[in-house]
């Protein structure tokens, strides 16, 4: 008992809260959340590894109702419904077994606003003191998971499905390429609009003959700060050899042959974070060594306007050392 108390003293609190507004009655949102059998349709972690072993027991919405999970990427753990106050609150105890042992409490607080429901998703937990320097990063990663999960929950309840499908390709060998593009830094909130503007400019340069027809369109991520939510990226067009003409003020360079952890995503770009989270978690859990000399990048196999939203195909690449393969 003494040792247990010492562990609690030498820990640091970590709390996360995110919210979303869902255009559904509060009672239906509550019933859906309180039954863990529904979680496979929107959970950001099950989305990462749908082949993980999931076991659900007990009656949905009842105290003691539980779900356990075990997978190569998501680790293992168990969540148990501790209290349910219909239709406004659900308290869940989280137990993590792998990759490390820990526990936390997660809570859903629901409130009716007109014909919609505001869902607040909270986590109250702690980290061992020796992980003090990783607190902000861990907080940012969990907050990102919660944001992605709430957005998928909203889509699932409002439309009946979530347009996000993943396929893990493992470590693949990527042929090098030359690129010409526009480099800039922006916030996460501005990323989508910023990239759309950049690629529109590049397409106009191709249309007017100032740039040759490319092999593909890609984005290179030079630096991503998850805590500050800022991105340093290049929206680029790729070529097999160095283009003869490169307009002024454009970024140009080459990416050599390399190994990369690859994840393919089908669905609109609002869910592309599912693929990146899967890639990052796979590198970490498989103990691969990131290759710092090359940026992480994504290739746009098909783009909005060319195919239906669920068929938009994006390939994610996280470079790793060849010895990792």
N, C-alpha and C positions, 0 to 999 in steps of 0.2 A: 504493500500500500504506500509506503514511504517513497519508493522509486517512482510510482505512478504520479504522486504529487510533484516530484521534482521535474518530471517530464513536462507537466502542465506549466510549471513556473518558467521553465526555459523554453517557452514557445512564444510565438508572436501571432496576434490575431490577424485574420484576413477575411474581410467581408466584401461581398459583391452584390450588386443589385442592378437589374435591368428591367425594362417594361415594354409592353406592346399593347396596342388597342386592336381588339378583334371584333369584327362586325357580326357577332353572334350573341344570343342571350346568355346571361351569366350562368344559368343552371346547366345549359348544355356544355359550356366550356368547363365548368367544374366537373361534371360527370366524365368528360373525356380525359381530363388530367388525372383524376383520381383512380383511373383504371390503367395500370401499368401495361396491360396488353395493347394499349393504343400507342405506346411510346415508340415502337419500332418505326412508325410512319413519320416521326418528326424529330426524334432524338438526334442531336449532332454527333453523338458518340457512336450510336448504332449505325448511323449513316456512314461513318468512317470505315467501319468493319462489320458489314451486314452478315458475314459468316461467323461472327463471334457466337459463342454458346450463351443463349439467353434462357433463363428459367423463371417463370412467373408462378406464384402460388397465392392462395387465398382469394377471397371475393373482392373484386374491385371496389374501392371506396371504403373498405372496412379496415379498422385498425388491425395491424399484423399482415396486411396485404404486402407482398414483397416481390422484388425482382433481383436476380443475381446475374452477373455477366462474367465472361472469361474469354479473352482473345489475345492475339499476339500484339496488337497495337493498343487496344483499349485497356489492357491489363485485366485485373479481376476485382470484383467487389460485390456489394449488396446494398440495396436500398429498401427501407421498410417504412410503411405508412404508420406514423406515430399518432397523428390526430387529424381529424377531418371535421371542420365546422361548415357544413353546407349552407349556402353556396359561396362562402367568402374566404376560406382558408384551408390549406393543406400543408401539414408538417411532415417532413420525411427525414429519417435518419440515414446518413450515408456512411458506409464502411468500405474502406479501400484496403485491399490485401496486396495487390501488385500494381505498379512497380515498387511501391513502398506502403507500409502500413500507416493508416491515418483514419480519422473519422470527422464528420462535419454534419451540420443540419442544413437542409435546404427547405425553402418555404415558398408557396404560391399564395399571394394575397390578391383576391379578385374584388373588383368594384364595378357596379353598373353605371354607365354614363350614357343616358339616352337609350338607344337600341343597341349599343355596343358594350363590350366588357374590357376594362383595363386589367391586364395581368401583370403583376409585379413578381418577378422571380428573384429570390434572395438566397444567398449562401452565407452561413456563419461558420467559420472554421478557423484553423490555425496552422502554422508551419513550424517545424523545428527551428530553434534559434540559429542553428548553423546555416540555415537557408535564408537568413536575413537579407543578404544582398540580392536574392532572387525574388523577393517579395513583390516588387512592382511588376516584374515580368510575369510571374505566376498570376497575379491579379489581372493583368491585361489579357492573358491567354484564356482564363476562365470567363472573363467578361465577354471576350469574343465568342466563346462557345455559347454563352447564354444568349447573346444577340442573334447568332445564327439559329439557335434552337427556337427562340421566340418567333423569328421570321418564318421558319418552317411550320411551326405550330399554327400561326395565323393563316398561312397559305393552305395548310391541310384542312383547317376548319371552314375556311371561307370558300374553297374551291373543290375540296374532296381529294386533292392529291398534292404532292410536292414535286416540282420539276427539277430534280437533281439526282443524277445517277453517276456513280463512280466505278471505275475499274482500275485496280492496282496492277501495274505492269512489272513491278520490281525494278532492279537495276538494269538499265538498257544502255547501249552504246550509241552515242549521238555524233553524227558527222558534223564537222565544223562548217561555219558559214561566215560570209561577210554581211555586214548590216549597215544601213543608212537610216537615220531616224532623228527624232526630236527628243532631247533630254530635258527633263525638268523635275522639280520637287513640288509636292503638294500634300495637302492633308487627305486623310482617308475619305472625308466627306466630299471632297472635290475630285477624287480620283476618276470616277466614271465619266464625268463631264469633261475633265481634262484630257483623258485618253481619247474620247470620241472626237474632240477638237483636233488633237494631234494627228490621228489617222485620217481625218477628213482632209487635212492639209497635205499629208503624204499622198493620198489618192489623187488630189488635184495636181500635184507635181507629176505623177505618172500620166494622168490624162492629158496634160499639156506637153508631154514629151521631155520634161526637164529631169525625169528619172526613168530608167528602164523598167520594164515589167519585172516585178519581183517573183521569187519562188514562193514566198509566204509572208505573212504578217506575224510579228512577235512583239512581246514586251519583255525587256530586260530589267530586272530589279537589282539595282546596285546597292541600295541600302533601304531597309525597312525597320522603322522604330515602332514596335507594337505599343510601347508605353505612351509615346507622344502621338502615335497614329499619323506618322508622316512617311512619305514614300519618295525615294529618289529613283527614277526609272527612265528608260528610253523606249518610246514607242517607235518601232522600226520595221523596215522591209528587208528581207534577206535575199542574198545572191550567192551563186556558186563561186563566183570570182569577183574581184574588186571592180565595182562599176566604173566605167570610163568617165562619167560625168556625175559630180556630186555638188549640188547647189550649196552656196555659202550658208553658214550658220546652222548646218545640219551636223549631227554627231555621226561619225563613221568609224568602223573598226572591224575586227574579226573575232569570232569565237572559235577556238581550236576544237579538234575532236575531243570528246570527253565522255565519262560515264556519268549517269544521272539516275536518281530514283524518279520513276515516271508514274504519274497518276493521270488518267483521262477522265474528263468530266463532260457529261451531256446535260445541258440545261442553260437557262439564262445566266448572265454574268452576276446577277445579284446573289447567286449561290456559289460562286467560284471559290469563296472562302472555305467551303467544305473540302475541296480538292487540296488547297494549300495546307489546311490543318492536317489532312491525312498524310500528305507528303512529309511535313515537318515531324509529325508523330512517328511515322515509319522510320525516318532516319534515326530518330532518337531511340526508339524501342528496339530497332534491329542493330543498334550500336554501329551504324555506318559513320564514316568520317567525312564531314562536309568538305568540299573542295573550294577553298576560299578564292582561288585565282579566277574562277568563272562565276558570273552572277546567276542566280536562279532566274528562270524564264518560263514564259508560256507561249505556245504556238496556237494560232487560231485556224483550226482545220475548216470550220464553217462558221459563218458569221450571221448576226441578226439581219433579217431581210432576205437572206438566201434560203433559209429553212425555217421550219416551225421552231418555237422556243425550246421544246423538249429535245430537239435534234441539234442544237448549237453545240458543236464539239470543240473542246479546248483541251490541249495537252499541257500538263504541268511538269517541269523538270527541275529537280534539286540536285545540282552536281555533287558527286561524291568521289573520293579517291578510288582509283582503279582497284586497289587492294581490297576495297570494301565489297566488290562484286564477288 
